[in-house]
Amino acid sequence: REFLTFCVIGGVNTLVHAAIVVLLAGHLSVNQVYANVCGFLAANAASFVLNAMLTFRVPVVFLNYLKFLSSSLVTLGIIVALASAAEYFHVHYLYALAGLILLSPALNFLILKYFAFR
């Protein structure tokens, strides 16, 4: 149940991120890097609140958010490292992306469950 809830929230937050990027970059002509940073930060904050309340049932407090954000950044670092390895070994980006899409939710869930929301 926890993992399914986590995945649904992840889907919602992906839409939040995308909507902010489309609004800022597509309609307001904001640089796409800044638009993506804004999208990431908004989706990350929403993900924290929803996962704290619905998935892991822990208090929504700032210290927990700092742990959540640091966990998200660790996951991002792992994704960048794996993508870099795929690039180095000339793995087609779609194969690498498929692997990351399959791996990252489970990896992120475990990091959050046993570190950020513990």
Salt bridges, closest charged atoms under 4 A:
GLU2 OE1 - LYS113 NZ 2.51
